[in-house]
Amino acid sequence: MIEVIIQAGFGNQLFQYAMGYALSKKLKRPLTLNISFFDYSKKKGGSTLRINNLDKLAIDDCNIINNPSSYYKYLYGAKLSGTPLWRLLPFGNAVIWEDVANCRLYQKKLIDQVEKYNNVTLYGFWQNINYFKEIIPDLKRQFVPAYPLDSTVKEIRDLIITTPGSVGVHIRRGDFVGLGWAAGADYYTEAINRMKKEIDDARFFIVTDDKQWAHDIFSDNPDVYIIDIRTATCDIDEFFLLSICSHHIISESTFGWWAAFLNTNPDKTVIIPSYAKGEMFPNTWIRI
């Protein structure tokens, strides 16, 4: 059995699922998704609460477990993973701990360990395409909404589909602002101007967690459409709309990365910040 700890935001959840699914297929073992993190965090009253969004996608059938009271052992185990002390915690499976500080590196030596165990749990973020590059078409099949779209979402979808020069823009602020990771208005303005030179009749569809900021910066631009959905599934709806755009301007966030990566346009242009780190960013994507 391959068990994957699912945690953090939607982009990370996709990487974690992709990793577990790829290993499950390769080793022909059943896949279990452990979503205990979300209810554990809710009970602890974290300032940035996340929710499990994988259940809103058309992912293949797999076992899902949720035991919030047991999540502490993974939380503390991660902190102790560089020492033998993590083994004192009551784990039922062998645990493979990713070097989270280097989660965008391909840590193959860790994956090679999985075959040694019948039942193994994976803890990490696994932000590297090498973990799942053989099954990308299979993932694209699954990473679509598994529910009927709201009429508002359908209207915006149809607008994007009928706009040949559609450019999806992902602006991540929120916790990125406090961490000093948020790209500023200068980056997005320069990227929009660059995209206008690259794409005829470019029109920009913005998805962001700070819609007021986007309105303050871009409301006077007639070529900009700020997507603002108030559905119960708004996060996935906005991700889906972002992913069907023909081209992309994204932040370093994994949410924007997945939207651009899932883009099926063979001639897509993708712009990323010059400082974006990790092997997951193709050399064909433009850095500014």
N, C-alpha and C positions, 0 to 999 in steps of 0.2 A: 504494500500500500504506500502511495505517495501522498503525504499530507502537506498542505501549504498554509502557512499563516497569512491570512489576508488582512491587511491593515492600511491605514493612512488614506490618502485621497484617491480619486478615481483612476488617475494615470498610474499610480503605483499598484493599484488593484489589478489593472490590466497586465502589467509586467509580471506580477506574482502568479496570476492565473496562467499566463503564457508559459512561464517557466515550468509550473507544475504539469500543465497539459502536455507539454513537449516531452517531459520525462515519463509521464504516464503512457504516452504512445510508444516511445522508444523502448521502454522496459516491459511494456504490456502488463502494467499494474493498474489497479483501480485508483482513482483520484479522489481525495477528500479535501474540501475547503474548510478551514477552521476560521470562522468569522467572529470568534469570541471577543476580539479587540474592540468592536464597536459598542457592544453593550457594557463591557468593562469600562470603557472611556466615558460612556454616558453616566454610569453610576458614580464615577469619580468626579464628574462635573468639569471636564476639561474645557478650556477657553475656546478651542477650535474643534468642535465635535464633527466627526466624520460619520458617514453612513455607508453600509454595504450597498453598492450599486450593481454588482455582478448579477444579482437576481433579476435585473431589468433587461438583461441581454439574452440573446438566443444561444447561450452556452450549452454545450452538450451535458447530458445528465451526469451528475456526479454526487457523491455523498457530501452533505453539508452538516457540520457540527457547530454548536454554539454553547459553550460552557464558560460564561464570563468569570465565574469564581476561580477558574483554573488559569486564567490568562496571566496572573501575576508571575507564574514560574517562567513564562517566556520573556516577560518584561525584565525580570531580574537575571534570567539566564543570559539574555543578550549582554547585560552589563558585565557578567562574569565569564563570558564565552572565551576570553583570552586566557583564562586560568582553568585549572582542573575543578574548581569549586562548583561550576554549573552542574556537574554530575551529581551533586548532592540533592538537587531538586528532583521532585517526583515525576520524571518523564516516562511515558509508556513506550515511546519510540526512540530510536537513535535520532539525534538532532544535528542538522547541518547548519552552522551559523555562518552567514555571510559576513565578510569584512565590510560592514555598512558604510564606513567612511570612504570606501572605494567601490561603491555599489555600481558604478558605471564601467568598471573594468570587468573583463571576462575572467572569472575566477574558476577556471576549468578544474583545478585540482580538487575543489570542493565537490563539483559535480561527479567527478570520478569516484568519490567515496560512496555515492548513493547506491551503486550496484552491490556494495558489500553488505547491505542490510535488507531484510525482507520488508520491514516497516520503517519508514524514515519521515521525519518532519523537516521542512525547509523554512528557515526564518531569515528574511532579508527583503531586499527590494529588486534585485536582479535586473538592473536597467542596462541590459546589453543584448543586442539582437542575436548574438551568436548562440544564445541559449535556445532560441526557437526559430532560427532562420529556415529550417527545413519544413516548417509547418505554417508558414505565413499565409498561404491561401486559405487554409483551414481556420486560422484565427479570424481572418477578414470575414469569413462566412458567419462566424459566431458573434462578432462584435457589432451587432446591429440591434435596434430596439425589438423587444419581444412582446410588445403591447401595441394596441391601436393608437396611432398618433392623434393628438388633439387637433381640432380644425385650425386653430391658430398656427400650430406647428406645420401643418400641411400647406397653409398659405405661404409661409416663409420658405418652405422646401420648394414649392413650385416656382417662387420668385427666383431662388438661387439657381434652380435647374434651367430656367429660361434666360439666365444672365450669362452669356458666354464668357465674359471676363470677370466672373465672380472670384473674389479674393477673401478667404476667411482669415480674420485677424483675431488672435487670442492675446488678450491683455490680462496677465496674472498680477494681481496686487495682493490684497489681504495680508497673509503672513509673510509674503515675499518683501513687503515694504519694511517691516520690522527687522527682517533678516538682512536687508540691504541687497536683495537679489532682484528687485523689480526693475525692469527696463523703463526708462523715463519717456516723456512725451517726445523728446528729440529723436529717440530711436524709431518710434512708430511713425513720426512725421517723415523722417528720412526714408524709411522703408516704404511708405505709401508713395512717396515721390519716385522712388526707384522702380516700384512695381508699375507705376503709370507709364514709365519708359519701356518696360518689358512687355506689358500686356495692353492690347488695344481695348478701349472702352472698359477699363477696369472699374469695378464697383466693389466697395469694401463692406463686408459683413462682420461686425465686431461682436465677439463673445467675451465677456469679462465678468469678474466677481466684484467689480467696482463701477457700476453703470453711471453713477453720478460723475466720477472722474472722467469717464469716456465722453459723457455729454459736455462737460466743461471744456474739454480739449477739442472735440471733433464735431460738435453740433452744427457749426457753420459750414461744414464741408458737404456739399450736395451729393457727393459720391459715396458718402458713408451712411450705412444703415446699422444702427445699434440694436442688436437682438435683445429683447427684454421679454422673457416668457415667465408666466406666473403659474404654470402647471405644477402638479404634485411631483412630476418627473422632470422638472426644468433642467437639472444638471445634465441628464442624459439627452434630453431634447436638444439642448444647445450644443452639446458635443456632436450629436448626429448632424445637425445643421452645419456646424463648422467643418466636419469631415467631408461633406459632399460638395464643398466649394472646389473650384478648379485649381486654385493656387492658394498659398498661405504665407502669412506673416505671423510668426509665433514668438513667444518668450522662451525661456529655458525650461519652462514647466513641462512635466511629462504629459499633462492633459493636452496641451497644444501639440506636443510631439506626436502623440498617438493619432490625433486628428489629421495631421499632415502625412503621417506614415500610412494611414489607411486610405488616403486619397488615391483613387484608381486612375486619375488622369495621367497617361504616360508622358505627357509634355508639361507636367506641373512645374511651376517655379515656386520655390520655398525660400523665404528669407528668415534668418536667425540672427541673434546678437553675436557680435564678433567674439565674445568671451565664452560662448556656450561650450561646455566641456563634455567629453564622453565620446566613445566610439560609435554611439547610436546615431550621431549626426552625419549623414552622408556627405562626401566631398562635393557632391553636385548641388548641395544647398548653399545659398549665397549668404556670406557673413558680412554684416555692416556694423 
